[in-house]
């Protein structure tokens, strides 16, 4: 409850005496004198029962104790150096207070030093010492590596010169071998081409003979194709018969006339007397049908063919007519007519077969001769191919040697340019290595001076910064801490490439502006930039443009929403036109009051928890 609200409570209140006894409160203020007194007259009743205690700045013993405890695990090189660093931190804190008084007397600007500034100094030094050691070690490795590479390059150049001298006779020998092989390959290739031409001519002749034989065979096949379908049909018809069908014909006592004609024709072809009695005996054979199926159609006697002509020419002697009388007789009729057709065609085909046989014999002889010549050609071509492969290998080896020579020449030229261009750099790099090794020895003292500058010197002008640096370096030297003669923030922490980028982004290139930029980038606290000319504002906007910088003013109604969105997605925010009093909602951000809930890192912004 607000103190002034007690006056509006109804009287009497029986519980008020009890509240007076049990209610205790503490109000801690760290405000300038004028700001401390201004709100108190409005709430004078609050001060009547209060006890006011004034707490002065921390004594040196307390600051020293805090530093010793904070640096308990710090690697400063030795316990003596660590103790000296603690004393330097105490001296820095007090010297800043004295310098702040002088600064106020001269420029009427008040600078406050609080325990938070001291803790920031300790934090900065702990972090920066390790970073500086790593950075100096990397630079030493980088420059010493460059020097070693130049030395190695000189050795490689000498080696390549020797290699070029050794390659000259090898290249000459390779060229001689290539010329000899080229001549040999040309001679053998000409002989191979001559043999190939002869073989090609004989291949054409053999091809003509083969075509002639194929034409004769095709002609004979066409003639046979006339007889073979009927023959195959008759054989299939015979296969379809069984003993019962044959027995049916055999059992005729008075066979029909067409059956008699058929059986007489079969008897003539089988070389049996053409009468019904002999026919029945013939059909009584167990392999009668097999005899007909396997009949030697290619060697039918001429008299047998003449004997069956009167039957074949008989108009009644047709399978369809005979089939009306007997199924078995129909199949036998088909067989007789097929034998007649085949014998007639065979007379025409036989001369063609003989001619085909002669052509095939001639083709075989020609092919045998051609095969021998082709084998000879293959041997010649194999030898030529071997020579060509050997020539290709020799040419590839010669090309490889030429490429090696050209590559060595290019490397030698480039190495010469590299050594010539970096000859002077070698000296500079060696000097830098010496300076960096010296800086490595002085890193403990240089870093404490720079950490003090970042923690305390932000509000001061260049004159007062130099005064503080002089005092601190003197104290460091007195305590025996290794340090440079005049370590500065820009010399120790500044990177030339980064500073050049800052200049491109609009940062003025004076020492004070460069130091301020280093303070902004190295400090753990939020930078408050007093920037009447807008130089820092322009520099920050240019540097963070690629990161989608958001700009807010505390007079905006939605600045908390913009802040919340930016924190969630990791976008930088620049707050412009800040007055002396800030919105209390910004306190969690300014104080970095983060906390964890179920593994999530949160910060309270207004009434919202932001990831």
C-alpha angles and dihedrals in degrees: 000000000000112000094235090056091071090075092060095054115108118260136266102034112183093199096052095087089051091049090049089056099044104031112097128169140172127209116196117195130178099180136132114269095254094048091046094055100039099078097037101079089061090057103034092142088065090061097049096081093030130108113217117209123185116210116200125209119292115281119242092252091058093048091048092049092051091049093048092050093045093049094044093116097031117125103223095155096260141012090251091055090047092052090048091051089054090054091048090053091053091048091049092054093050095041090054090055092052092045090049089058091052089046090053094047091052104036102016091235116135119219118189125207115198135173086261089065089051093049089048088055091053092046093048094049093049091052099038096048092063092042093050092048091051093045094049091046090051092050092048089050090047097051096037088050089053091051091049091049090054090051090048090048091055089052091048091051091055090048092050092051090055090046092054092051091051093048096058099077091040091056091049092052091047091052091050092051091048093053092049093050092047090056093048093047091050092053095048092044091056091052090047092051091053092051090045091054091053092047091048090054092050090046088057091050092048088048091055091050090048090050091051092050090048090051092051091047091049091050092050091046091054090054092048090048087065093060104030099069090056091045093050090046090053092048090050089049090052090049089054090059123087134193091271091060091050091044088054091059092042092054093060108118091184103022119201116262095249091052089052091051091051095048092047089054090049090049091053091052092046092048094245129133107272102239133108096253093055089043091056091049090049091051090048091068111108092225097043095123092043089054090055094045092051096040114148096246094171094062106042112152116246093233090057091054090049090048094057096045093089088056097044092049091050107106091217091057095091126124093234092052093045091046090064088064103035136359093211092048090052091056091047090049090053089050094051093049091046091053090050093049092046093049091049092049092043090061089059095041097047096075089046090052091052091048090048090050091053092047091049091050090051090047091051092051092047091047091050091052090045091049091055091050091045089052089052090048091049090052091051091046090047090055091046090048091051091050091048092050090049089047091049091050090049091048092047090050090048090047090048090052091047091049090047090051092047091046091049090049091051092046091047091051093047093044089050091053091046094049092043093048096043097038091100091041090059090064092046092048091050089052090048090051089053091049092046092050088051088049088050089058091046096043094105094055097036092051095052090053091049093045089053091050092053093045098046117009101069097099095043129092123240092266095057093041090057090049092052092047091051092051093047096047090049090052091047091052092046091055092050097247113152110246141144121269093255112002114190133185094245093048097046103032102023120102113205093217093050092046089052090053090050089053091051088051091056105270113145110244098228119119094249094053092047091050090049090052090051089050090053094049099039102039120097091214129076111269118238106202120198098204115168093165095046094236096128091043092055092045094051092047092051094046095049097037092102089052092057096250114211118213122207139174123207088232090067116103093220102042092115091053091050090049092049093051092047093050092050094054099030100247118155118245129206116201111205133197095020114185129206092270121056130201108265088226087074094060096093090053096044091047093040091232099179125162137183127243117179092337094313120119108224138178127198114239113177105309095334131092108220125200 
